[in-house]
Amino acid sequence: MLSATEVIALDGPILRSALEIVDEYGLSAQDSIVLASVLSHLERNQPPESCFLNRNTRDFDDPDIRELLERGRCKFFAKFGAALGHISSRVKDDEAGKTG
């Protein structure tokens, strides 16, 4: 997992986006920075699919937040086991596609 980790540097656009998220979705400044960072990363890298794991369901497990993430082909998971199951199934699907 460490080899797939990327640190997202905070920059002006991310902080401006975080302020908009505070206003629009009512998240705390800290949670808004987290979400703005994730959304920025999705926009810059445009992965075919990705996951956002965060135990803070009170703020992030919200239909509007999920929709924002899903626009970037990103699924929200609050439980590590659920995310691991999803990732494992995707890896198996990819491996089956390569051998099948």
C-alpha positions as CSV (number, residue, x, y, z in Angstrom):
1,M,0.0,0.0,0.0
2,L,2.9,2.4,0.7
3,S,4.1,2.1,-2.8
4,A,0.8,3.3,-4.1
5,T,0.6,6.3,-1.7
6,E,0.9,9.8,-3.0
7,V,1.1,12.9,-0.9
8,I,-1.1,15.7,-2.2
9,A,0.5,19.1,-1.6
10,L,-1.8,21.9,-0.5
11,D,-1.9,24.7,-3.0
12,G,-4.0,27.8,-3.6
13,P,-6.6,26.1,-5.8
14,I,-7.1,23.4,-3.2
15,L,-7.6,25.9,-0.4
16,R,-10.0,28.0,-2.5
17,S,-11.9,24.9,-3.3
18,A,-12.0,24.0,0.3
19,L,-13.6,27.4,1.2
20,E,-16.3,26.7,-1.5
21,I,-16.9,23.3,0.0
22,V,-17.3,24.8,3.5
23,D,-19.9,27.2,2.1
24,E,-21.8,24.7,-0.1
25,Y,-21.7,21.5,2.0
26,G,-21.2,22.8,5.5
27,L,-18.1,20.7,6.2
28,S,-15.5,21.8,8.7
29,A,-12.4,23.5,7.4
30,Q,-10.3,20.4,8.0
31,D,-12.8,18.1,6.3
32,S,-13.2,20.5,3.4
33,I,-9.4,20.5,2.8
34,V,-9.4,16.7,2.8
35,L,-12.3,16.6,0.3
36,A,-10.8,19.4,-1.9
37,S,-7.5,17.5,-2.0
38,V,-9.2,14.3,-3.0
39,L,-11.2,16.1,-5.7
40,S,-8.2,17.9,-7.0
41,H,-6.2,14.7,-7.2
42,L,-9.1,13.0,-9.1
43,E,-9.3,15.9,-11.5
44,R,-5.6,16.0,-12.2
45,N,-5.0,12.3,-12.6
46,Q,-8.4,11.1,-13.9
47,P,-8.0,7.5,-12.7
48,P,-10.3,5.0,-14.3
49,E,-11.5,4.2,-10.7
50,S,-10.4,5.0,-7.2
51,C,-11.5,4.8,-3.5
52,F,-11.7,7.3,-0.7
53,L,-11.5,5.7,2.7
54,N,-12.5,7.7,5.7
55,R,-14.2,6.6,9.0
56,N,-16.0,10.0,9.3
57,T,-19.4,8.9,8.0
58,R,-21.1,11.9,9.7
59,D,-19.5,14.3,7.1
60,F,-18.4,12.2,4.1
61,D,-21.1,9.6,3.9
62,D,-23.5,12.1,2.4
63,P,-25.4,11.7,-0.9
64,D,-24.1,15.0,-2.2
65,I,-20.5,14.3,-1.2
66,R,-20.7,10.8,-2.7
67,E,-22.0,12.3,-5.9
68,L,-19.0,14.6,-6.1
69,L,-16.7,11.7,-5.6
70,E,-18.5,9.5,-8.1
71,R,-18.1,12.1,-10.8
72,G,-14.4,11.4,-10.5
73,R,-15.0,7.7,-10.6
74,C,-14.3,7.4,-6.8
75,K,-16.1,5.3,-4.3
76,F,-16.4,6.3,-0.7
77,F,-15.8,3.6,2.0
78,A,-16.1,4.1,5.7
79,K,-14.9,0.6,6.6
80,F,-11.5,-0.7,5.7
81,G,-12.9,-4.3,5.2
82,A,-15.5,-3.0,2.7
83,A,-12.8,-1.1,0.8
84,L,-10.4,-4.1,0.8
85,G,-13.2,-6.4,-0.4
86,H,-14.0,-4.0,-3.3
87,I,-10.3,-3.6,-4.2
88,S,-9.7,-7.4,-4.0
89,S,-12.7,-8.1,-6.3
90,R,-11.5,-5.5,-8.8
91,V,-8.0,-7.0,-8.8
92,K,-9.5,-10.5,-9.3
93,D,-11.7,-9.1,-12.2
94,D,-8.6,-7.6,-13.8
95,E,-6.6,-10.8,-13.4
96,A,-9.5,-12.9,-14.8
97,G,-9.7,-10.5,-17.8
98,K,-6.0,-10.9,-18.5
99,T,-6.1,-14.7,-18.4
100,G,-9.6,-15.2,-19.9
